[in-house]
Amino acid sequence: MNHVGACSSETARRQQTWYVFHREALCVLRDSSETAHIDACSDIAWPREVAPAYEQVLSMAANEVADGVRSAKGDPGMGIDIDVRDDTQFDVLLALAPYTIHAEAWRQPGTV
Protein backbone atom coordinates (compact mmCIF):
# COMPACT_ATOMS: atom_id res chain seq x y z
CA MET A 1 0.00 0.00 0.00
CA ASN A 2 1.35 3.44 -0.81
CA HIS A 3 1.60 6.22 1.76
CA VAL A 4 -1.48 8.07 0.47
CA GLY A 5 -3.58 4.91 0.72
CA ALA A 6 -2.39 4.32 4.27
CA CYS A 7 -3.36 7.85 5.27
CA SER A 8 -6.78 7.57 3.69
CA SER A 9 -7.36 4.21 5.34
CA GLU A 10 -6.25 5.52 8.75
CA THR A 11 -8.44 8.61 8.39
CA ALA A 12 -11.44 6.47 7.47
CA ARG A 13 -10.80 4.17 10.45
CA ARG A 14 -10.61 7.14 12.83
CA GLN A 15 -13.81 8.64 11.41
CA GLN A 16 -15.63 5.33 11.81
CA THR A 17 -14.43 5.09 15.42
CA TRP A 18 -15.69 8.63 16.06
CA TYR A 19 -19.11 7.81 14.58
CA VAL A 20 -19.41 4.67 16.70
CA PHE A 21 -18.40 6.68 19.79
CA HIS A 22 -21.21 9.20 19.15
CA ARG A 23 -23.80 6.47 18.77
CA GLU A 24 -22.70 4.54 21.86
CA ALA A 25 -22.48 7.66 24.04
CA LEU A 26 -26.00 8.69 23.06
CA CYS A 27 -27.33 5.20 23.77
CA VAL A 28 -25.71 5.18 27.22
CA LEU A 29 -27.08 8.64 28.04
CA ARG A 30 -30.55 8.09 26.59
CA ASP A 31 -32.24 6.98 29.81
CA SER A 32 -30.91 9.98 31.75
CA SER A 33 -31.79 12.50 29.03
CA GLU A 34 -35.09 14.32 28.96
CA THR A 35 -34.84 15.93 25.54
CA ALA A 36 -32.41 16.59 22.73
CA HIS A 37 -31.96 19.07 19.90
CA ILE A 38 -30.13 18.74 16.60
CA ASP A 39 -29.20 21.01 13.73
CA ALA A 40 -29.88 19.66 10.24
CA CYS A 41 -26.65 21.27 9.09
CA SER A 42 -23.27 19.68 8.46
CA ASP A 43 -19.80 20.86 7.53
CA ILE A 44 -19.61 18.00 5.03
CA ALA A 45 -22.09 16.51 2.60
CA TRP A 46 -24.54 14.22 4.38
CA PRO A 47 -23.54 10.62 3.67
CA ARG A 48 -26.00 8.66 1.55
CA GLU A 49 -26.69 6.21 4.36
CA VAL A 50 -28.13 8.99 6.56
CA ALA A 51 -30.23 10.64 3.83
CA PRO A 52 -33.49 9.09 5.15
CA ALA A 53 -32.73 10.41 8.66
CA TYR A 54 -31.95 13.84 7.21
CA GLU A 55 -35.29 13.91 5.38
CA GLN A 56 -37.04 12.73 8.57
CA VAL A 57 -35.52 15.48 10.73
CA LEU A 58 -36.57 18.14 8.21
CA SER A 59 -40.08 16.67 8.30
CA MET A 60 -40.01 16.79 12.10
CA ALA A 61 -39.08 20.49 11.95
CA ALA A 62 -41.90 21.18 9.48
CA ASN A 63 -44.33 19.39 11.82
CA GLU A 64 -43.16 21.60 14.70
CA VAL A 65 -43.98 24.68 12.60
CA ALA A 66 -47.40 23.24 11.66
CA ASP A 67 -48.10 22.45 15.34
CA GLY A 68 -47.16 25.99 16.35
CA VAL A 69 -44.26 24.96 18.60
CA ARG A 70 -41.64 26.30 16.19
CA SER A 71 -41.49 29.69 14.52
CA ALA A 72 -41.94 29.69 10.77
CA LYS A 73 -39.55 32.68 10.64
CA GLY A 74 -36.59 30.83 12.16
CA ASP A 75 -34.03 28.69 10.36
CA PRO A 76 -35.94 25.48 9.61
CA GLY A 77 -32.89 23.28 10.11
CA MET A 78 -31.61 24.57 13.44
CA GLY A 79 -32.50 23.38 16.95
CA ILE A 80 -34.92 20.65 15.95
CA ASP A 81 -36.48 18.97 18.98
CA ILE A 82 -35.86 15.25 19.48
CA ASP A 83 -38.03 13.21 21.83
CA VAL A 84 -35.44 10.77 23.20
CA ARG A 85 -38.23 8.41 24.37
CA ASP A 86 -39.47 8.02 20.79
CA ASP A 87 -37.43 5.28 19.07
CA THR A 88 -37.88 6.74 15.58
CA GLN A 89 -36.75 10.21 16.63
CA PHE A 90 -33.88 8.78 18.67
CA ASP A 91 -32.74 6.80 15.61
CA VAL A 92 -32.66 10.08 13.67
CA LEU A 93 -30.44 11.57 16.38
CA LEU A 94 -28.14 8.52 16.29
CA ALA A 95 -27.80 8.70 12.52
CA LEU A 96 -27.15 12.43 12.23
CA ALA A 97 -25.22 13.30 15.42
CA PRO A 98 -21.77 12.33 14.09
CA TYR A 99 -22.20 14.62 11.07
CA THR A 100 -24.13 17.63 12.37
CA ILE A 101 -22.58 20.91 13.43
CA HIS A 102 -24.54 20.70 16.69
CA ALA A 103 -26.50 18.23 18.77
CA GLU A 104 -27.21 18.30 22.48
CA ALA A 105 -29.14 16.35 25.07
CA TRP A 106 -30.63 17.80 28.24
CA ARG A 107 -31.61 16.62 31.69
CA GLN A 108 -32.26 18.57 34.84
CA PRO A 109 -30.33 20.68 35.72
CA GLY A 110 -28.37 20.96 32.41
CA THR A 111 -26.64 19.55 29.36
CA VAL A 112 -25.73 15.88 29.28
ZIPE-V454519 format. One record per pair of residues at least 4 apart in sequence whose C-alpha atoms are under 7 Angstrom apart, sorted by the first residue. I is the first residue (numbers start at 1). J is the second residue. D is the distance in whole Angstrom. If there is no record, write none. Layout:
i=I j=J d=D
i=I j=J d=D
//
This chain:
i=1 j=5 d=6
i=1 j=6 d=7
i=2 j=6 d=6
i=3 j=7 d=6
i=4 j=8 d=6
i=5 j=9 d=6
i=6 j=10 d=6
i=7 j=11 d=6
i=8 j=12 d=6
i=9 j=13 d=6
i=10 j=14 d=6
i=11 j=15 d=6
i=12 j=16 d=6
i=13 j=17 d=6
i=14 j=18 d=6
i=15 j=19 d=6
i=16 j=20 d=6
i=17 j=21 d=6
i=18 j=22 d=6
i=19 j=23 d=6
i=19 j=98 d=5
i=20 j=24 d=6
i=21 j=25 d=6
i=22 j=26 d=6
i=22 j=97 d=7
i=22 j=98 d=6
i=23 j=27 d=6
i=23 j=94 d=5
i=24 j=28 d=6
i=25 j=29 d=6
i=26 j=30 d=6
i=29 j=33 d=6
i=30 j=84 d=7
i=32 j=107 d=7
i=33 j=105 d=6
i=33 j=106 d=5
i=33 j=107 d=5
i=33 j=112 d=7
i=34 j=84 d=7
i=34 j=106 d=6
i=34 j=107 d=5
i=35 j=82 d=6
i=35 j=83 d=6
i=35 j=84 d=6
i=35 j=105 d=6
i=35 j=106 d=5
i=35 j=107 d=7
i=36 j=81 d=6
i=36 j=82 d=5
i=36 j=83 d=7
i=36 j=84 d=7
i=36 j=104 d=5
i=36 j=105 d=4
i=36 j=106 d=6
i=37 j=79 d=5
i=37 j=80 d=5
i=37 j=81 d=5
i=37 j=82 d=5
i=37 j=103 d=6
i=37 j=104 d=5
i=37 j=105 d=6
i=38 j=78 d=7
i=38 j=79 d=5
i=38 j=80 d=5
i=38 j=81 d=7
i=38 j=102 d=6
i=38 j=103 d=4
i=38 j=104 d=7
i=39 j=77 d=6
i=39 j=78 d=4
i=39 j=79 d=5
i=39 j=80 d=6
i=39 j=100 d=6
i=39 j=101 d=7
i=39 j=102 d=6
i=39 j=103 d=6
i=40 j=54 d=7
i=40 j=77 d=5
i=40 j=78 d=6
i=40 j=100 d=6
i=41 j=77 d=7
i=41 j=100 d=6
i=41 j=101 d=6
i=42 j=46 d=7
i=42 j=99 d=6
i=42 j=100 d=4
i=42 j=101 d=5
i=43 j=101 d=7
i=46 j=50 d=7
i=46 j=51 d=7
i=47 j=51 d=7
i=50 j=54 d=6
i=50 j=95 d=6
i=50 j=96 d=7
i=51 j=55 d=6
i=52 j=56 d=6
i=53 j=57 d=6
i=53 j=92 d=5
i=53 j=95 d=6
i=53 j=96 d=7
i=54 j=58 d=6
i=55 j=59 d=6
i=56 j=60 d=6
i=57 j=61 d=6
i=57 j=92 d=7
i=58 j=62 d=6
i=58 j=77 d=7
i=59 j=63 d=6
i=60 j=64 d=6
i=61 j=65 d=6
i=61 j=76 d=6
i=61 j=80 d=6
i=62 j=66 d=6
i=63 j=67 d=6
i=64 j=68 d=6
i=64 j=69 d=5
i=64 j=70 d=5
i=65 j=69 d=6
i=65 j=70 d=5
i=65 j=71 d=6
i=65 j=72 d=6
i=82 j=89 d=6
i=82 j=90 d=7
i=83 j=89 d=6
i=83 j=90 d=7
i=84 j=89 d=7
i=84 j=90 d=5
i=86 j=90 d=6
i=87 j=91 d=6
i=88 j=92 d=6
i=89 j=93 d=6
i=90 j=94 d=6
i=91 j=95 d=6
i=92 j=96 d=6
i=93 j=97 d=6
i=96 j=100 d=6
i=97 j=103 d=6
i=105 j=111 d=6
i=105 j=112 d=5
i=106 j=110 d=6
i=106 j=111 d=4
i=106 j=112 d=5
i=107 j=111 d=6
i=107 j=112 d=6
//
